[in-house]
Amino acid sequence: MTNRIPEEVIEQVRRSVDIVDVIGEYVQLRKQGRNYFGLCPFHGESTPSFSVSADKQIFHCFGCGEGGNSLSFLMKMDGISFTEAVKKLGEKTGVDVTQYISEQDSMVEQPQADYTSSMVEAHELLKKYYHHLLVNTREGNEAFQYLLDRGISREIMLRFEIGYASSSRDHAAKVLQKRGFSLPLMEQAGLVVQSEQDGSYYDRFRNRIMFPIQNMQGKTVAFSGRAIGQDNPKYLNSPETPVFQKSKLLYNFHYARPSIRKQQRVLLFEGYADVLAAIRSGFEESVATMGTALTEEQAKILRRNTETVVLCYDGDKAGQEATEKAGRVLLNIGSQVRVVMLPDKLDPDEYVRTHGEAAFQNLVENSGSFIDFKLQHLRFGRNLQDPQEQGEYVQAAVRELGRLTTFVQAQPYLQLLAKEFPYHIEDLRNELRQLQQVQQKKERHTIAQAAQPVKAKPRFAGYERAERELIYHMLQSEEVTQRVQPFIEYFHTEEHKGILYELYAYYEKGCEPDISHFLNWLSNEPLKNIVAELATDEMINTEYSEELLQGNLDSLYKHKQRIEQMNRVFELRNLERTDPLAAARFAQEHIINKRKAKQ
């Protein structure tokens, strides 16, 4: 293994962080016994099978088989190189590794990432430029006053680095070009547009209030430009680019994540201004979608960080329909969903400005369940005095109750329906039972059709279990490794042999027993996953003893003998078909060798 960063510096960085803290920024972890568990970020699941060991400083998913240490986690999660992962952890712990990374080295290691990093740098530059125009120039006065009138204070503008894009045709394009950025590349980044008439480049965003959008690492990768006055469109968003996929990001998530963990909930909005209004009202755990319906990927990001999602969409019909769709997506991945019901068709920002922060706080803290919202939503537009519409509503309400997981959950709602409308409670119960049976059958079929293949927990033969147990203890002790070395020919599994050869080289290098460090040493991804998996295998006897060592070696030796015996039988049968005399000699030699072995 070769790294441009010295091995001792890499070890300093790795040892200075706790893998639980590193992974905890991406996955909600809960302690169970000695380890921590959460929902795997590498495959969809509703039951936690992702394990993090604080003792060994490694992670392993029992569902998909991914495993590694804090560095490999960042590489897989953020799609970055080993060097970038070391650099990122170093920044967290105050270990400077930039002196070991030249610009040329970075390009050699990540030639494809060079243009994406340039895109991110350009967004960061324009974020500062737009922000400067808003808060420090006369040109931004109108936008500045507009924000103040909307209840967005200067403090909020500074905190979220809100900006203003000049009405000029190409101010931003000139700023980028002056700083050495390629304008064709900036067009791919969504910051400028090329004219079809003369081929010149002009600014995508003009005369707009600019909301920077950050990725999961807090880097600016896109903008949303809000029109001042009645210009259309009201919001102009960055297009999809190599650094920005709106279905995979949530506005303000990077900054809200600590509060989401602390409050054990997240407030989900549709608009950026709504998020700012919620933060002014004291709800730091607020995020928003990117002007589109909530995607399953966004929902899973939320689910990995908290179980409870409070939907706070607009109070009009479109907002209610969006609430219903988002609620379904969240319920399907196991989230607990609550809904803030805004009156008078107001959006959250308007409600805060009209009724005040205290009133909004009261609405949020008294949010209802999703089924409460759904039943209320079913009432809209119906004349419940009309017997036909009354019957349609009750049938729709019972059908909605059929989606609940248990009959007990539905019982209070059935009682309310029976009390309000002329229907017997038993008739409603029977209808519900039939609907639930049909619904459950459909859901089972849907789950079976759509379920992602999950790696089944492997069953190991006796010799495989012996090999794994020996490797486990060799990872803990160089002395055990040396004791097993004369018997390496007993190992049958090729992957296990590969781990052993790497482990001998690792110890010969003078490295200390450390599973997390050894994972850095390994370059083969499948071998890394096997090491992480067997290091967290609860079936392995972790108490080392001479009896355990000898018992496992005996098991491997017997398996080796069985394989040799089978090979001799096959060879004898082949000779009997092709050369009977040679077969007789072969059998006689075998008998003599067996007698000698018994003496």
C-alpha positions, -999 to 999 in steps of 0.1 A, spaced: 0 0 0 14 34 -10 2 68 3 17 102 -3 7 111 33 31 94 57 17 63 75 23 78 109 3 109 100 -26 88 87 -25 68 120 -24 101 140 -56 112 122 -73 79 125 -66 75 162 -77 111 169 -113 105 160 -140 82 173 -157 62 145 -190 66 164 -188 104 161 -178 102 125 -206 79 114 -230 96 139 -229 127 116 -246 106 89 -265 79 107 -286 79 139 -269 54 161 -282 38 193 -262 17 217 -271 -19 220 -247 -39 242 -211 -31 233 -219 -18 198 -240 9 182 -267 2 156 -285 23 129 -300 21 95 -274 13 68 -267 43 46 -255 20 18 -288 1 12 -325 6 20 -337 -10 51 -363 -4 78 -347 -25 106 -312 -15 118 -285 -39 107 -256 -15 105 -232 -20 134 -204 3 147 -178 -10 171 -163 17 193 -138 -9 207 -125 -20 173 -132 14 155 -149 -4 126 -183 -7 111 -201 -36 94 -236 -40 78 -251 -74 83 -275 -66 56 -254 -57 26 -219 -67 38 -202 -33 36 -176 -28 63 -145 -8 71 -132 20 94 -138 57 96 -117 65 66 -133 39 43 -168 50 56 -161 86 44 -148 74 11 -179 53 4 -204 78 19 -190 110 3 -175 94 -28 -141 109 -21 -106 95 -23 -85 81 5 -64 112 6 -95 134 8 -109 113 36 -76 117 56 -77 154 49 -113 157 60 -107 139 93 -76 159 98 -95 191 95 -119 178 123 -90 170 146 -66 198 139 -41 176 121 -28 194 90 -21 171 61 -22 196 33 16 199 34 18 163 21 -6 168 -7 5 187 -38 -18 199 -65 -3 175 -89 -8 146 -65 -45 154 -61 -49 154 -98 -31 120 -102 -53 105 -75 -85 121 -86 -83 133 -122 -121 132 -127 -128 152 -95 -108 182 -106 -136 198 -125 -162 191 -98 -140 207 -72 -137 237 -95 -175 239 -97 -178 239 -59 -151 266 -56 -170 288 -81 -202 284 -61 -184 294 -29 -169 324 -46 -203 336 -60 -219 330 -26 -195 355 -11 -199 379 -41 -237 378 -39 -237 382 -2 -214 412 -4 -238 429 -29 -267 424 -6 -252 437 27 -225 461 16 -236 479 -16 -263 504 -26 -272 480 -55 -285 455 -30 -306 480 -9 -339 471 -25 -333 434 -19 -321 441 16 -352 461 25 -374 435 9 -359 408 32 -364 430 63 -400 436 53 -404 398 51 -392 395 87 -357 383 77 -333 402 100 -297 412 91 -285 386 115 -303 358 96 -289 372 63 -254 371 77 -258 336 92 -272 320 61 -251 342 37 -281 352 17 -271 373 -13 -283 394 -42 -276 388 -79 -271 421 -98 -295 430 -126 -265 433 -149 -262 409 -177 -228 394 -170 -213 407 -137 -210 372 -122 -196 358 -154 -169 385 -154 -161 378 -117 -157 340 -125 -135 347 -156 -113 371 -137 -106 345 -111 -96 320 -137 -127 298 -140 -135 283 -174 -169 298 -186 -178 266 -205 -173 247 -173 -193 273 -154 -221 267 -178 -220 230 -169 -221 241 -132 -253 261 -139 -239 295 -131 -238 311 -165 -257 306 -198 -242 308 -233 -260 330 -258 -273 313 -289 -269 345 -309 -232 355 -303 -218 327 -281 -211 350 -252 -218 340 -216 -243 358 -193 -254 353 -157 -281 327 -150 -293 346 -120 -301 383 -123 -319 407 -100 -328 380 -75 -323 373 -38 -299 344 -36 -302 315 -12 -271 293 -12 -277 256 -11 -252 233 6 -244 196 2 -241 172 31 -206 185 38 -217 221 40 -202 231 6 -222 254 -16 -233 235 -47 -263 254 -60 -285 285 -56 -322 293 -55 -329 328 -67 -361 345 -54 -376 372 -77 -380 406 -62 -416 417 -69 -438 399 -94 -411 386 -118 -414 351 -131 -405 325 -122 -409 333 -85 -380 309 -77 -352 302 -102 -332 272 -91 -298 258 -103 -302 230 -128 -290 195 -121 -252 194 -123 -224 170 -114 -223 186 -79 -260 191 -74 -288 166 -76 -318 182 -59 -335 148 -52 -306 139 -29 -303 171 -9 -323 191 16 -320 228 22 -303 236 55 -298 199 64 -260 203 70 -267 230 97 -299 214 111 -285 179 116 -271 185 152 -305 200 162 -324 172 145 -304 147 166 -309 167 198 -346 173 194 -352 138 179 -374 152 152 -372 173 120 -395 200 106 -399 196 69 -410 225 47 -414 233 10 -397 267 9 -365 283 19 -383 314 35 -404 289 55 -372 274 70 -359 308 80 -392 317 96 -392 285 116 -356 291 127 -366 326 139 -394 309 159 -368 287 176 -369 255 155 -333 249 144 -342 214 133 -359 228 101 -351 217 65 -368 220 31 -371 201 -2 -358 217 -33 -391 230 -48 -401 194 -57 -420 166 -41 -402 147 -13 -382 119 -28 -376 85 -13 -339 93 -11 -345 125 8 -369 107 31 -342 80 39 -317 108 48 -342 120 74 -350 85 86 -314 78 93 -312 108 115 -345 108 133 -378 87 135 -402 117 137 -409 141 108 -432 170 113 -446 181 79 -453 218 77 -465 226 42 -488 253 28 -523 255 41 -539 256 6 -551 227 -14 -518 221 -32 -500 221 1 -524 196 15 -519 173 -15 -481 176 -11 -485 168 26 -504 136 18 -478 125 -8 -448 133 15 -466 115 44 -470 84 23 -433 83 13 -422 88 50 -446 62 63 -434 36 38 -399 38 51 -409 36 88 -410 72 99 -434 86 124 -453 115 107 -470 145 123 -486 173 105 -489 211 113 -523 223 99 -520 259 89 -553 279 86 -565 304 61 -545 289 32 -513 305 46 -477 292 40 -455 289 72 -436 321 65 -469 341 61 -483 326 92 -453 336 113 -455 372 99 -492 374 104 -497 356 138 -463 358 153 -436 333 164 -454 322 196 -485 312 177 -464 292 152 -446 275 181 -480 265 195 -491 250 162 -459 229 159 -460 216 194 -497 206 190 -492 190 156 -515 161 149 -508 126 136 -509 119 99 -541 100 102 -557 130 119 -546 152 90 -558 127 64 -593 124 80 -595 162 81 -584 164 45 -611 140 34 -637 164 47 -627 193 25 -652 200 -2 -678 176 11 -713 184 22 -715 161 52 -752 169 56 -759 151 23 -765 113 30 -746 103 -2 -715 124 5 -717 114 41 -715 77 31 -687 84 7 -667 102 35 -672 74 60 -662 48 35 -631 68 26 -623 74 62 -626 36 70 -604 29 40 -578 53 53 -580 37 88 -573 3 71 -538 15 64 -530 16 101 -509 -12 113 -532 -25 142 -569 -26 148 -563 -10 182 -549 21 166 -581 25 145 -606 18 173 -608 54 187 -614 68 152 -642 42 145 -659 53 177 -658 89 166 -673 81 132 -701 60 148 -708 89 172 -709 115 145 -727 96 118 -756 71 118 -735 40 115 -732 10 139 -698 5 154 -698 -32 146 -706 -25 109 -676 -1 108 -654 -27 125 -663 -54 101 -657 -31 71 -623 -22 86 -613 -58 91 -620 -66 55 -602 -36 42 -572 -43 64 -570 -79 51 -570 -67 15 -545 -39 23 -521 -62 41 -522 -87 12 -514 -59 -13 -486 -45 9 -470 -80 13 -471 -84 -25 -456 -49 -31 -428 -55 -6 -420 -88 -22 -419 -72 -56 -399 -41 -47 -376 -55 -19 -340 -49 -26 -319 -81 -24 -303 -82 10 -273 -103 17 -284 -134 36 -265 -142 67 -239 -168 56 -237 -203 70 -202 -215 74 -189 -251 72 -168 -263 101 -135 -256 84 -146 -221 74 -156 -213 110 -122 -226 122 -104 -204 96 -124 -173 106 -118 -179 143 -81 -182 137 -80 -151 116 -99 -132 143 -73 -140 169 -44 -134 145 -58 -99 141 -56 -94 178 -21 -108 183 11 -110 162 22 -140 184 -8 -160 174 -1 -151 138 34 -165 140 21 -196 157 -3 -202 128 21 -195 100 35 -230 96 0 -243 91 -11 -218 64 -14 -247 39 -42 -260 60 -64 -230 50 -87 -239 22 -107 -206 15 -88 -184 -10 -101 -151 5 -89 -162 39 -55 -170 25 -54 -135 9 -61 -120 43 -33 -140 58 -7 -130 33 -17 -94 38 -16 -98 76 19 -113 75 32 -84 54 14 -60 78 32 -74 108 65 -76 90 62 -39 84 63 -35 122 26 -25 126 8 -32 158 -23 -54 161 -52 -30 152 -81 -40 131 -90 -5 120 -54 2 110 -52 -32 91 -83 -21 71 -63 9 59 -35 -15 49 -58 -36 28 -65 -23 -8 -89 -52 -18 -124 -41 -10 -140 -76 -7 -112 -86 17 -119 -55 38 -156 -64 41 -147 -100 52 -123 -87 79 -150 -62 91 -176 -89 91 -157 -116 110 -144 -90 134 -180 -83 145 -192 -120 142 -209 -128 175 -206 -165 169 -168 -164 171 -152 -173 205 -133 -142 214 -116 -158 244 -82 -171 232 -68 -203 246 -44 -231 236 -73 -255 233 -91 -231 209 -59 -228 188 -52 -265 186 -89 -274 181 -92 -251 151 -59 -263 136 -70 -300 140 -103 -291 123 -84 -276 93 -60 -306 92 -89 -331 91 -106 -311 63 -73 -311 44 -70 -348 48 -106 -353 35 -99 -331 4 -67 -352 -3 -86 -384 1 -113 -372 -23 -86 -362 -48 -70 -397 -46 -104 -413 -52 -110 -392 -83 -75 -399 -96 -79 -436 -91 -112 -437 -109 -97 -418 -138 -68 -442 -140 -92 -472 -139 -109 -460 -170 -76 -451 -189 -48 -473 -174 -59 -503 -152 -22 -513 -144 -13 -478 -133 -45 -478 -112 -35 -510 -94 0 -496 -86 -16 -463 -74 -39 -483 -51 -11 -504 -37 10 -473 -30 -19 -458 -12 -23 -488 11 14 -489 19 14 -451 28 -16 -456 51 1 -484 70 32 -462 74 11 -433 87 -4 -456 114 30 -468 126 
